[in-house]
Amino acid sequence: METCDILLKNANELITLKGLNKPRTKNEMNDLSIIKGGSVAIKNGKIVDVGKKLNYKANKTIDATGKIVMPGFVDPHTHLVFVGSREFELDMKLKGYSYMDILKKGGGIFYTVNETRKASEKSLFEQSTTRLNNMLIHGTTTCEAKSGYGLNTETELKILKVNKRLNDNHPIDIVSTFLGAHAIPKEHSANDYVDIVIDEMMPKIKGLANFCDVFCEKDVFTVAQSKKILEAGKKHGLTPKIHADEIVDTGGASLAAEVGAISADHLLRSSEKGLKQMIKNDVVGVLLPGTPFALMMKEYANARNMIDMGLPVALASDLNPNCWIENMQFIIQLACYNMGMTPAEAVTASTFNAACAIGLNDRIGSLEKGKQADLIVLDCPSYLFIPYRVGINLVKIVIKKGTIV
């Protein structure tokens, strides 16, 4: 009899999402490849077997009777590292102030930028660790983390260094994204700042980021400016991502397709033409239902239409000081109640497709032999309970790289 480190057995539903090595689309998103009464064997941080009844001698056995076992959540869009919470803005929102009104009153992104610029690496590391701990407790085992609250070379580098240190020290795997082009700092014109991002920042971030992102939006960075930044990033080995069409349809979805982005995120106002170009060029659509929720918007991205068109859809928290959400279970709930996604589609979008959106689907996002042993055990009999039981944490056990964390 073979020996393994951990054997999880008797899961009421073992959600494997096995069988595909590309982003899932259309009906594929509803196929979770569930094994009833399933088991998973783990050794040396990897999954060594998945099936109905497994015959292993285990150093530790976890009886998952009445529970579900599934891949850990992957959160492919966060602004993890910042100082400068903005809880004071909630009263303003409730009184009807617009984002621009709040900005004029000293809130908004520049409040966080100013506070983050003043913060030490130690403070950024400690506050971000607390957020990561909360994410881990709620089942997130991998996340993407952007810079973008520095808007100057010194602070953007500081944030990226904190990302690296967090990845080295925390159980959650962190994939780092350079988002120097998050906003236009007040001390520069847009074109001058684009040159700073490209000529001053990018040469200094080697080894600190996998992706380059840009906030392509009306009154922020134009399509032309965004393209210039993303193409420059490619020359530095940074795969493009893009904040696209969140407030206005600027053509961000089309740009994502044109530059070969791995994902385009938000897509609230994207045109059908832009979405079709994304489909043609294998761009994952990352939807962020927490953002319109936090901004008290009535409209959400049309996930139902996107999935029916054939766009591979992923879900993410958009964790940031204006949308402080650390729980992917809540994102699944918002996706089902406000974007027309089925529970199975939302699970796929927050695990396997989310892994595709950060280029890690060969390693995580499904429970298959040889993959990294990132699993969660939820105290419910079916994945249908994730959107059904709102407001509690269903996660009871988190296993990261074969270790119960």
C-alpha positions in Angstrom: 0.0 0.0 0.0 1.4 3.4 -1.0 1.9 6.1 1.6 0.7 9.7 1.3 1.0 12.7 3.6 -2.8 13.6 3.6 -5.8 11.6 2.4 -9.1 13.5 2.1 -11.9 10.9 1.7 -15.7 10.6 1.5 -16.3 14.1 0.2 -20.0 14.5 -0.5 -18.8 16.4 -3.6 -15.2 16.4 -4.8 -15.1 19.3 -7.3 -12.2 18.5 -9.5 -12.7 20.7 -12.6 -10.4 18.2 -14.4 -10.1 17.7 -18.1 -9.2 21.0 -19.8 -6.0 22.9 -20.0 -7.5 26.0 -21.5 -10.0 28.6 -20.1 -13.5 27.1 -19.9 -16.3 28.7 -22.0 -20.0 28.3 -22.5 -21.3 25.0 -21.2 -17.8 23.9 -20.1 -18.2 26.4 -17.2 -21.1 24.4 -15.8 -19.1 21.1 -15.8 -17.3 20.9 -12.5 -16.3 17.2 -12.9 -17.7 16.3 -9.5 -16.9 12.9 -7.9 -19.5 11.9 -5.3 -17.8 10.3 -2.3 -14.5 11.3 -3.7 -11.0 11.2 -2.3 -7.7 13.1 -2.8 -4.2 11.8 -1.9 -1.5 14.4 -1.3 2.3 13.9 -1.0 5.2 16.3 -1.1 2.9 19.2 -1.8 1.4 17.7 -4.9 -1.8 15.8 -5.7 -0.8 12.2 -6.3 -4.3 10.6 -6.8 -7.9 11.6 -7.3 -10.8 9.2 -7.4 -13.8 7.4 -5.8 -12.0 5.1 -3.3 -8.3 5.4 -2.9 -6.2 2.9 -1.1 -3.4 4.7 0.7 -1.8 4.6 4.1 -1.9 8.3 5.2 0.0 10.2 7.8 -3.1 12.3 8.2 -6.7 11.3 7.1 -9.4 13.9 6.8 -13.0 12.6 6.7 -15.0 14.9 4.5 -18.3 13.2 4.9 -21.1 15.7 4.3 -18.7 18.3 3.0 -17.3 19.5 -0.3 -13.7 19.5 -1.3 -12.6 21.8 -4.1 -9.7 23.8 -5.5 -8.6 26.8 -3.4 -10.0 30.1 -4.7 -7.8 32.1 -7.0 -8.3 35.9 -6.9 -6.8 37.3 -10.1 -7.3 41.0 -9.5 -6.4 42.7 -6.2 -4.8 46.0 -5.1 -3.5 44.2 -2.0 -0.7 46.6 -0.8 -1.8 50.0 0.4 -2.1 52.2 3.4 -4.9 54.7 3.6 -8.3 53.2 4.2 -11.3 55.3 3.1 -14.1 54.3 5.4 -15.1 58.0 5.7 -16.2 58.0 2.1 -19.2 55.7 2.9 -21.2 58.5 4.5 -20.5 60.7 1.4 -21.7 58.0 -0.9 -24.9 57.5 1.1 -25.5 61.3 0.9 -25.3 61.1 -2.9 -21.8 62.4 -3.5 -20.2 61.2 -6.8 -16.7 59.8 -7.0 -15.5 63.1 -8.4 -17.2 65.0 -5.5 -15.4 62.8 -3.0 -12.1 63.3 -4.9 -12.5 67.1 -4.5 -13.2 66.7 -0.8 -9.8 65.0 -0.3 -10.9 61.4 -0.7 -10.5 59.0 -3.6 -7.4 57.4 -5.0 -5.1 60.3 -4.2 -5.8 60.1 -0.5 -4.6 56.5 -0.5 -1.6 57.4 -2.7 -0.5 60.1 -0.3 -0.8 57.7 2.7 1.0 54.9 0.9 3.8 57.2 -0.2 4.4 58.1 3.5 4.2 54.5 4.7 7.2 52.4 5.5 7.7 49.0 3.9 7.2 47.5 7.4 3.8 49.1 7.7 2.7 48.1 4.2 3.9 44.5 4.8 2.1 44.2 8.2 -1.2 45.7 7.0 -1.2 43.6 3.8 -0.4 40.4 5.8 -3.5 41.0 7.8 -5.5 41.2 4.6 -3.9 38.0 3.3 -4.7 36.2 6.5 -8.4 37.1 6.1 -8.3 35.9 2.4 -6.7 32.6 3.5 -9.3 32.0 6.2 -12.0 32.4 3.5 -10.4 30.0 1.1 -8.1 32.1 -1.2 -4.9 30.2 -1.9 -3.5 32.3 -4.7 -3.9 35.9 -5.6 -2.7 38.6 -8.0 -1.5 41.8 -6.4 -1.0 45.1 -8.3 1.1 48.2 -7.5 -0.5 51.5 -8.4 -0.9 53.4 -5.1 2.5 55.1 -5.5 2.4 56.9 -8.8 6.0 57.7 -8.5 9.0 55.5 -9.0 10.1 55.2 -5.4 6.7 54.1 -4.1 5.8 51.8 -7.0 9.1 50.0 -6.4 8.3 49.9 -2.7 4.9 48.2 -3.3 6.4 45.7 -5.7 9.1 44.8 -3.2 6.4 44.3 -0.5 4.5 42.0 -2.9 7.7 39.9 -3.3 8.3 39.8 0.4 4.7 38.7 1.0 5.0 36.0 -1.6 8.2 34.8 0.1 6.6 34.8 3.6 2.9 34.1 3.4 1.2 30.8 2.5 -0.8 32.5 -0.3 1.0 32.5 -3.6 1.2 36.1 -4.9 1.5 37.0 -8.6 2.7 40.6 -9.0 1.4 43.1 -11.5 3.0 46.5 -12.2 0.2 49.2 -12.4 2.2 52.4 -12.4 -0.5 53.7 -14.8 -3.3 53.6 -12.3 -4.0 57.3 -12.3 -2.3 60.5 -13.4 -0.6 62.2 -10.5 -1.4 65.8 -9.9 2.2 66.9 -10.4 2.4 65.6 -14.0 0.6 65.9 -17.3 -0.7 62.6 -18.7 1.8 62.4 -21.5 4.7 63.3 -19.2 3.6 60.6 -16.7 3.3 58.0 -19.4 7.0 58.7 -20.3 7.9 58.3 -16.6 6.1 55.0 -16.4 7.9 53.7 -19.5 11.4 55.3 -19.2 11.9 55.6 -15.5 9.8 52.9 -13.8 9.9 49.9 -16.1 13.7 49.5 -16.3 13.8 49.2 -12.5 11.2 46.5 -11.9 12.9 43.5 -13.4 12.1 40.4 -11.3 9.4 42.2 -9.3 6.4 41.8 -11.7 4.9 39.3 -14.1 2.3 41.6 -15.7 1.8 45.2 -16.7 -1.6 46.7 -16.2 -3.1 50.1 -17.1 -6.3 51.9 -16.2 -7.7 52.6 -19.7 -10.6 54.9 -19.0 -12.1 58.3 -19.8 -10.2 61.1 -18.1 -7.4 58.7 -17.1 -5.3 56.9 -19.8 -6.5 57.0 -23.4 -6.4 53.9 -25.6 -3.3 55.3 -27.4 -1.5 56.0 -24.1 -2.5 52.6 -22.7 -1.3 50.8 -25.8 2.1 52.6 -25.6 2.5 51.5 -22.0 1.4 47.9 -22.6 3.7 47.5 -25.6 6.6 49.0 -23.7 5.8 46.5 -20.9 6.0 43.6 -23.3 9.6 44.7 -24.2 10.4 44.3 -20.5 8.9 40.8 -20.4 5.6 41.9 -18.8 2.5 40.3 -20.1 -0.3 42.8 -20.6 -3.5 43.1 -18.5 -5.9 46.0 -18.7 -8.6 47.8 -16.6 -11.1 48.1 -19.5 -14.4 49.9 -20.0 -15.4 50.1 -16.3 -17.2 53.5 -16.5 -17.2 54.3 -20.3 -16.7 52.1 -23.3 -13.4 53.5 -24.5 -12.5 50.5 -26.6 -10.5 48.8 -23.8 -11.7 45.3 -24.7 -10.6 45.8 -28.3 -7.2 47.0 -27.1 -6.8 44.0 -24.9 -7.3 41.8 -27.9 -4.9 43.9 -30.0 -2.0 43.8 -27.6 -2.5 40.1 -26.7 -3.5 40.7 -23.1 -3.9 37.7 -20.9 -7.0 39.3 -19.4 -9.2 42.4 -19.6 -10.9 43.3 -16.3 -14.2 45.1 -15.3 -15.8 45.2 -18.8 -19.0 46.8 -17.4 -19.4 49.0 -20.6 -17.6 46.9 -23.2 -19.2 46.7 -26.7 -20.2 43.4 -28.3 -17.5 44.1 -30.9 -14.8 44.4 -28.3 -15.9 41.2 -26.5 -15.9 39.3 -29.8 -12.4 40.5 -30.4 -11.4 39.2 -27.0 -12.9 35.8 -27.7 -11.1 35.6 -31.0 -7.8 36.4 -29.3 -8.2 34.2 -26.2 -8.4 37.0 -23.7 -10.0 36.1 -20.4 -12.7 38.5 -19.1 -12.2 39.1 -15.4 -15.4 40.4 -13.8 -15.4 42.3 -10.5 -19.0 42.4 -9.1 -17.7 43.8 -5.8 -16.9 47.1 -7.4 -20.4 48.1 -8.5 -21.6 46.8 -5.2 -19.2 49.0 -3.2 -19.9 52.0 -5.5 -23.6 51.5 -5.1 -24.1 51.2 -8.8 -27.3 49.7 -10.2 -25.6 48.1 -13.2 -23.2 45.1 -13.2 -21.2 43.6 -16.0 -23.4 41.4 -18.2 -21.8 38.0 -17.4 -24.7 36.1 -18.8 -24.3 37.6 -22.3 -20.5 37.2 -22.1 -20.6 33.5 -21.3 -23.3 32.8 -23.9 -21.2 34.6 -26.5 -18.2 32.3 -25.6 -16.0 34.6 -23.5 -14.1 32.7 -20.8 -15.1 34.5 -17.6 -13.2 34.7 -14.4 -14.2 36.4 -11.1 -12.0 38.5 -8.7 -12.5 40.6 -5.6 -10.9 43.9 -6.8 -9.7 44.2 -3.1 -8.8 47.9 -2.7 -9.6 50.7 -0.2 -12.7 51.6 -2.2 -13.9 47.9 -2.4 -12.5 46.2 0.7 -13.6 42.6 0.0 -11.3 39.7 1.1 -13.9 36.9 0.6 -14.3 35.1 -2.7 -17.4 33.4 -1.5 -19.1 36.8 -1.3 -17.9 37.5 -4.9 -19.6 34.2 -6.0 -22.8 35.3 -4.3 -22.7 38.7 -6.0 -22.0 37.0 -9.4 -25.1 34.7 -9.0 -27.5 37.3 -7.6 -26.5 40.3 -9.7 -24.8 39.0 -12.9 -26.9 36.0 -13.8 -24.2 33.4 -13.4 -25.0 29.9 -12.3 -23.4 28.6 -9.1 -21.3 26.2 -11.2 -20.1 29.0 -13.6 -19.2 31.1 -10.6 -17.2 28.3 -9.0 -15.3 27.7 -12.3 -14.7 31.5 -12.7 -13.2 31.8 -9.2 -10.9 28.7 -9.5 -9.8 27.3 -12.9 -10.6 30.3 -15.1 -9.2 32.6 -12.5 -6.0 30.6 -12.7 -6.0 31.0 -16.5 -6.3 34.8 -16.0 -2.9 34.8 -14.3 -1.3 32.1 -16.4 -1.2 29.4 -13.6 -3.8 26.9 -14.9 -1.1 24.3 -15.5 -0.3 24.3 -11.7 -3.5 25.3 -9.8 -7.2 25.8 -10.3 -8.3 22.1 -10.6 -7.7 18.9 -8.6 -5.7 16.7 -10.8 -2.8 14.4 -10.4 0.5 16.3 -10.5 -1.0 19.7 -9.7 -0.1 21.7 -6.6 -2.2 20.6 -3.6 -4.2 23.7 -3.0 -7.5 22.6 -1.6 -10.3 23.8 0.6 -12.9 21.8 2.6 -16.3 23.6 3.0 -18.8 22.6 5.6 -21.7 22.1 3.3 -23.0 19.2 1.2 -23.0 20.9 -2.2 -21.3 23.8 -4.0 -24.8 25.2 -4.4 -24.6 26.3 -0.8 -21.8 28.8 -1.6 -24.2 31.4 -3.1 -27.2 30.0 -1.1 -25.8 30.6 2.5 -24.9 34.3 2.4 -22.9 36.1 5.1 -21.0 33.2 6.7 -17.6 31.5 6.0 -18.2 28.0 4.9 -14.5 27.2 4.7 -13.3 24.9 7.5 -9.9 23.6 6.2 -7.4 25.2 3.9 -4.6 23.1 2.5 -1.8 25.0 0.7 1.0 23.1 -1.1 0.0 20.0 0.8 0.1 21.7 4.2 -2.9 22.4 6.4 -2.6 26.2 7.0 
